[in-house]
Amino acid sequence: MNIYIEVYSITHPYVGIGEFCLNLGKQLAQRATELKEKYDINLTFIVPKGYEGTFGNDVNYVSFLGDVKFLSRLHGSCIDLLHLPHQYCRFKHFPNVKNTLMTIHDINFMYEKQGRKLEKYKKKFAKKLHLSNYICYISQFTKKDTESNFDVECVTRVIYNGVSKVPAESVTVTEEFKKKLPNKPYLFHISSLRPKKNVHLLIEMMAFLPDEHLVIAGDWSGKYGEDMQERIKELGLQNITCLNNVSVDEKIWLYNNSKAFLFPSVCEGFGLPPIEAMYYGKPAFLSELTSLPEVGGEHAFYWHDLEPKKMATVVEDKLKDVESHPDMVSQIKHSTDRFDWAKCAEEYINYYLDILNIRHEEPAKDVSKEPLVSIITVCWNAADTLAQTIENAEAQTYKNKEIIVVDGASTDCSVDIIKQHSDCINKWVSEPDKGIYDAMNKGVRMAKGEWVIFMNSGDTFTDSNVLERIFIEPQTADIIYGDVVKQRNDGSYYIHAAEQVHNSHRMFFCHQSSLVRRTLLLETPFDTKHRYSADFKFFKLMLLSGHKFCKMPFPISNFDTNGISNTQRFKGLCDNLLVIKEVDGFWTRLRLLPRLYFQLIMSWIRSKIRRKTVAK
């Protein structure tokens, strides 16, 4: 078996895709002998002329000068699997290749291009998709973004990138380089300095942080870079240092000696620099856009508003928090443990073997030691979406699970669908109930699991391995929650980031993206007198009782926005009002109720506008 991997981008090791190809290639090459001995697989890297030997002597090389689009004519007949490690690969045709796997990093062109250029890029990308029969995404966000804009009909997986974990003490820089920098800890940003990186916002922000110093590293030779340098002069800012194209050692030194890392980017498929900074224990300040909340997780800080003065306030406040809580540094560092190039390569190798239909051994799991998870689906006349939800729950690779369906005596064909899936449903019932929360309580009483998650009809897990990722290590929390994927009015999808734990006037995460210990739901059932906000009351009670919440750094569910709490927005807010009056103390009510009243007024105004628009 012959696997070919195109890595032409290693000529640009300081750019995201070049760094990806180089690091993944090194890890794959370290496994080359094992792959040959165990599976008779030969690894061949397609490299530019002069780069033969980059990955050692245990792999093969094919090198070309210039265009490599005709590779398939020379070698296609003996290529069992061709891995294109990014969507910008130079290949145009590969008809004789048996299997093609393409890694998709982002579709940023959808947001950066317009008019004819956008259509040109879309056609090119659609053609690449058509030529690939296997796809890998580097983040859940990239998967959702791609599949909401293009038809992807092939097999897909999500494999996270790694992070280069080079000990800071192992690198050295020249004294001349150190002299360019301030003599105190500084704020740091490194990127390609393109408009999407929002560096101009950082420059504007520094006018409000006169006591801080910002170091920006990247390629300043482009128009955007030149404009930014001109803006620094216009503002008369003396607290910004501009560095041009630093080396790997210099980058590591900059990370390690910085105070914090700033990254307000608006377009990222993954976002490697923040993870690199966090590996050295540095707090990362990120935008809430695209993949950054997924990758940064709960140990990063986020700008809710990308307005320079407000950004400055967030930086000031959170840096004080870090200074007063020294243990946060180790927490930030350990949060990057899940991003590892060796693990990334292992997952790609497993994907290769699955594509080639080669059986491979995976470490045996003792299912009996994994907690039983009860996936409860509540439905009523939901025949259009029920099968999708049940099949999605069954597709979870986590073995120790049970699926329970509670139907409210549907009059459509929902019961027929339940019976058709009886082989994967552990328990089900179809009988009248007193509303959705009564049905949910019924499901809890039917369940046997240590953990319960409600995946109601129309809702789905974001990926087949969500539960495995959650329970990869024992969980000590009482409630686990994560982000949720929602759909905009135009049909596109976006990740709605869950907030940190706090007592609020509304839910700070989506119920479908949470798992709760069943004992808590038995002790404190949903209060059915609250038709819209019984879950809000339950989680508020759990918070006020001191139960432990744990936030997962990835989205857990795709949320059906046609649910009752989403379509009855105004009534839901009114129900929240009753919950706050019932549960919270005087001073908390004084803080929360004005916010809720404001939302009620705005919701009422929006509904009036919608009615007038419909009437016209």
Residue pairs with C-beta under 8 A, 6 or more apart in sequence:
1 39
1 40
1 41
1 42
1 80
1 81
1 356
1 358
2 41
2 42
2 44
2 78
2 79
2 80
2 81
3 41
3 42
3 43
3 44
3 79
3 80
3 81
3 82
3 83
3 352
4 44
4 45
4 46
4 62
4 75
4 79
4 81
4 82
4 83
4 97
5 25
5 28
5 43
5 44
5 45
5 46
5 82
5 83
5 85
6 46
6 68
6 82
6 83
6 84
6 85
6 89
6 90
6 91
7 21
7 22
7 25
7 45
7 46
7 47
7 54
7 85
8 21
8 46
8 47
8 48
8 68
8 89
8 90
9 15
9 17
9 18
9 20
9 21
9 85
9 86
9 88
10 18
10 21
10 22
10 25
10 47
10 48
10 51
10 54
11 18
11 48
11 51
12 18
13 19
13 22
13 248
14 245
14 248
14 251
15 192
16 105
16 192
16 270
16 272
17 85
17 86
17 88
17 105
19 164
19 272
20 85
20 86
20 105
20 138
20 161
21 85
21 86
22 54
23 162
23 164
23 341
23 344
24 85
24 162
24 341
24 344
24 345
24 348
25 45
25 54
25 55
26 55
26 341
27 162
27 341
27 342
27 344
27 345
28 43
28 55
28 59
28 345
28 348
28 349
29 43
29 45
29 55
29 56
29 58
29 59
30 345
31 345
31 349
32 43
32 56
32 58
32 59
33 58
35 41
35 43
35 349
36 42
36 58
39 353
39 358
39 360
41 352
41 356
41 358
42 60
43 58
43 59
43 60
44 59
44 60
44 61
44 62
45 54
45 55
45 59
45 60
45 61
45 62
46 61
46 62
46 63
46 64
46 68
46 71
47 54
47 61
47 62
47 63
48 63
48 64
48 65
49 63
49 64
49 65
50 63
51 61
51 63
52 61
52 63
53 61
62 71
62 75
64 71
67 90
68 90
68 91
69 90
69 91
69 92
69 93
70 93
71 91
71 94
72 79
72 91
72 93
72 94
72 95
72 96
72 97
73 96
76 94
76 95
76 96
76 97
77 96
79 94
79 96
79 97
79 98
80 98
80 99
80 356
81 97
81 98
81 99
81 100
81 101
81 352
81 355
81 356
82 91
82 94
82 97
82 99
82 100
82 101
83 101
83 102
83 103
83 348
83 352
84 91
84 100
84 101
84 102
84 103
84 128
84 132
85 103
86 102
86 103
86 104
86 105
87 102
87 103
87 104
87 105
87 107
87 125
87 128
89 102
89 128
94 100
94 131
99 133
99 134
99 355
99 356
100 131
100 132
100 133
100 134
101 132
101 134
101 135
101 136
101 351
101 352
101 355
102 128
102 129
102 132
102 134
102 135
102 136
103 135
103 136
103 137
103 138
103 159
104 135
104 136
104 137
104 138
104 142
104 146
104 269
105 138
105 142
105 269
105 270
106 142
106 145
106 267
106 268
106 269
106 270
106 290
107 125
107 142
107 145
107 146
107 149
107 150
107 269
108 196
108 267
108 269
109 118
109 121
109 122
109 125
110 118
110 121
110 122
110 145
110 149
111 196
111 266
111 267
112 195
112 196
112 267
113 120
113 121
122 150
125 150
126 150
126 151
129 135
129 150
129 151
129 152
129 154
132 154
133 154
133 155
134 154
134 155
134 156
134 351
134 355
135 152
135 154
135 155
135 156
135 157
136 156
136 157
136 158
136 159
136 348
136 351
137 143
137 146
137 156
137 157
137 158
137 159
138 158
138 159
138 160
138 161
138 269
138 270
139 158
139 160
139 269
139 270
139 291
139 294
139 295
140 158
140 291
140 294
140 462
140 463
140 485
140 495
140 554
140 555
141 269
141 290
141 291
141 294
141 495
142 269
142 270
142 291
143 156
143 158
143 463
144 462
144 485
144 493
144 494
144 495
145 290
145 492
145 493
146 152
147 493
148 487
148 491
148 492
148 493
149 492
157 347
157 351
158 463
159 344
159 347
159 348
159 351
160 270
160 295
160 338
160 339
160 344
161 270
161 272
161 339
161 341
161 344
162 339
162 340
162 341
162 342
162 343
162 344
162 345
163 272
163 275
163 276
163 279
163 336
163 339
163 340
163 341
164 276
164 341
165 279
165 340
166 248
166 252
168 252
168 253
168 255
168 256
168 280
171 248
171 249
171 252
171 253
172 249
172 253
173 249
173 250
173 253
177 250
177 253
180 241
180 243
181 215
181 241
181 254
181 257
182 213
182 215
182 241
184 213
185 257
185 258
185 259
186 212
186 213
186 214
186 215
186 241
186 257
186 258
186 259
187 209
187 212
187 213
187 214
187 215
187 258
187 259
187 260
187 261
187 262
187 315
188 214
188 215
188 217
188 254
188 255
188 258
188 259
188 260
188 261
188 262
188 277
188 282
189 199
189 202
189 214
189 215
189 216
189 217
189 218
189 261
189 262
189 263
190 216
190 217
190 218
190 246
190 251
190 254
190 273
191 197
191 199
191 218
191 263
191 265
191 273
192 218
192 219
193 199
193 216
193 218
193 219
193 220
193 222
193 224
193 225
193 228
194 222
194 224
195 224
196 265
196 266
196 267
197 263
197 264
197 265
198 264
198 265
198 266
198 287
198 306
199 216
199 218
199 224
199 228
200 227
200 228
200 231
201 264
201 306
201 308
201 311
202 214
202 216
202 262
202 264
202 311
203 214
203 228
203 231
203 232
203 235
203 237
203 240
204 231
204 235
204 308
205 308
205 309
205 311
205 312
205 315
206 212
206 214
206 237
206 239
206 240
206 312
207 235
207 237
207 308
208 308
208 309
208 312
208 313
209 239
209 312
209 315
209 316
210 239
212 239
212 259
212 315
213 239
213 240
213 241
214 239
214 240
214 241
214 262
215 240
215 241
215 243
215 254
215 258
216 228
216 240
216 241
216 242
216 243
217 243
217 244
217 245
217 246
217 250
217 251
217 254
218 225
218 243
218 244
218 245
219 225
219 244
219 245
220 226
220 228
220 229
220 242
220 244
221 244
229 242
232 240
232 242
243 250
243 254
246 254
251 276
252 280
255 261
255 276
255 277
255 279
255 280
255 282
256 280
258 277
258 282
259 282
259 319
260 282
260 283
260 284
260 285
260 315
260 319
260 322
261 273
261 274
261 277
261 278
261 282
261 283
261 284
261 285
262 284
262 285
262 315
263 271
263 273
263 274
263 284
263 285
263 286
263 287
263 292
264 285
264 286
264 287
264 303
264 306
264 311
265 271
265 286
265 287
265 289
265 290
265 292
266 287
266 289
266 290
267 289
267 290
268 289
268 290
268 291
268 292
268 295
269 290
269 291
270 291
270 295
271 286
271 290
271 291
271 292
271 295
271 296
274 284
274 286
274 292
274 295
274 296
274 300
275 295
275 296
275 336
275 339
277 284
278 284
278 296
278 299
278 300
278 332
278 333
278 335
278 336
279 333
279 336
280 333
281 329
281 330
281 332
281 333
282 332
283 300
283 301
283 318
283 319
283 322
283 328
283 332
284 296
284 300
284 301
284 332
285 300
285 301
285 302
285 303
285 311
285 314
285 315
285 318
286 292
286 293
286 296
286 300
286 301
286 302
286 303
287 302
287 303
287 306
288 302
288 303
288 304
288 497
290 495
291 495
292 300
292 302
293 300
293 302
293 483
293 495
293 497
294 483
294 495
294 553
294 554
294 555
295 339
295 553
296 302
296 553
297 335
297 551
297 553
297 554
298 335
298 500
298 551
298 553
299 328
299 331
299 332
299 335
300 332
301 314
301 318
302 497
303 310
303 311
303 314
304 314
305 311
321 328
322 328
322 329
335 553
338 553
350 360
350 362
353 359
353 360
365 399
367 399
367 400
368 400
370 398
370 399
370 400
370 471
371 400
371 449
371 450
371 451
371 471
371 475
372 400
372 401
372 402
372 448
372 449
372 450
372 451
373 398
373 400
373 401
373 402
373 449
373 450
373 451
373 452
373 453
373 467
373 471
373 515
374 401
374 402
374 404
374 443
374 447
374 448
374 449
374 451
374 452
374 453
374 518
375 393
375 396
375 401
375 402
375 403
375 404
375 453
375 455
376 404
376 405
376 406
376 440
376 443
376 444
376 446
376 447
376 452
376 453
376 454
376 455
377 386
377 389
377 390
377 393
377 403
377 404
377 405
377 406
377 454
377 455
377 456
377 457
378 406
378 408
378 436
378 439
378 440
378 443
378 454
378 456
378 457
379 386
379 389
379 405
379 406
379 407
379 408
379 410
379 414
379 456
379 457
380 407
380 408
380 409
380 410
380 414
380 439
381 410
381 411
381 412
381 414
382 410
382 412
382 414
382 457
382 458
383 410
383 412
383 413
383 414
383 417
385 457
385 458
385 560
386 405
386 414
386 417
386 418
386 457
387 417
387 420
387 421
388 458
388 460
389 455
389 456
389 457
389 458
389 459
389 460
390 403
390 405
390 417
390 418
390 421
390 424
390 425
391 421
391 424
392 455
392 460
392 461
393 401
393 403
393 455
393 460
393 461
394 403
394 421
394 424
395 461
395 464
396 461
396 464
396 465
396 466
396 467
396 468
397 464
397 465
397 467
397 468
398 465
398 466
398 467
398 468
398 471
401 449
401 467
402 426
402 427
402 447
402 448
402 449
403 424
403 425
403 426
404 425
404 426
404 427
404 428
404 443
404 446
404 447
405 418
405 425
405 427
405 428
405 429
406 428
406 429
406 433
406 439
406 440
406 442
406 443
406 446
407 414
407 415
407 418
407 428
407 429
407 430
407 431
408 430
408 431
408 432
408 433
408 439
409 430
409 431
409 432
409 433
410 430
414 430
415 430
418 425
418 428
418 430
422 428
427 446
429 442
429 446
433 439
433 442
434 528
435 528
435 531
436 456
436 531
436 564
437 526
437 527
437 528
437 530
437 531
437 534
437 535
438 526
438 528
440 454
440 526
441 521
441 525
441 526
441 528
443 452
443 454
444 452
444 518
444 521
444 522
444 525
445 522
447 518
449 518
450 517
450 518
451 480
451 515
451 516
451 517
451 518
452 515
452 516
452 517
452 518
452 521
453 512
453 514
453 515
453 516
454 511
454 512
455 461
455 512
455 557
456 512
456 560
456 563
457 560
458 560
458 562
458 563
459 512
459 557
459 558
459 559
459 560
459 563
460 557
460 558
461 467
461 556
461 557
461 558
462 485
462 554
462 555
462 556
462 557
462 558
466 554
466 556
469 552
469 554
470 480
470 515
470 552
470 556
475 550
476 548
476 550
477 548
477 549
477 550
478 516
478 517
478 520
478 542
478 547
478 548
478 549
479 514
479 515
479 516
479 517
479 520
479 539
479 542
479 547
479 548
479 549
479 550
480 514
480 515
480 516
480 549
480 550
480 552
481 498
481 509
481 513
481 514
481 515
481 549
481 550
481 551
481 552
481 556
482 498
482 509
482 513
482 514
482 551
482 552
482 553
482 554
482 555
482 556
483 495
483 496
483 497
483 498
483 509
483 513
483 552
483 554
483 555
483 556
484 495
484 496
484 498
484 509
484 510
484 512
484 513
484 555
484 556
484 557
484 558
484 559
485 493
485 494
485 495
485 496
485 555
485 557
485 558
485 559
486 493
486 494
486 496
486 559
486 561
487 493
487 561
488 494
493 558
495 555
496 510
496 559
498 508
498 509
498 510
498 513
498 551
499 508
499 509
500 508
500 551
501 508
501 543
501 549
501 551
502 508
503 540
503 543
503 544
503 584
503 588
503 592
504 592
505 576
505 580
505 592
505 593
505 595
505 596
505 599
506 536
506 573
506 576
506 596
506 599
507 535
507 536
507 539
509 551
510 557
510 559
511 535
512 556
512 557
512 559
513 555
513 556
513 557
513 559
514 539
514 556
516 542
520 542
520 547
521 538
524 538
524 541
524 542
526 534
526 535
526 537
526 538
527 534
527 537
527 538
528 534
530 536
530 537
530 575
530 578
530 579
531 571
531 575
532 564
532 565
532 568
532 571
532 572
532 574
532 575
532 576
533 565
533 572
533 575
533 576
533 578
533 579
536 575
536 576
536 579
537 579
537 582
537 583
540 579
540 583
540 584
541 583
542 549
543 549
544 583
559 566
561 567
565 572
569 603
569 607
570 600
570 603
570 604
570 607
573 596
573 599
573 600
573 603
574 600
576 596
577 593
577 596
577 597
577 600
580 588
580 589
580 592
580 593
580 596
581 589
581 593
584 592
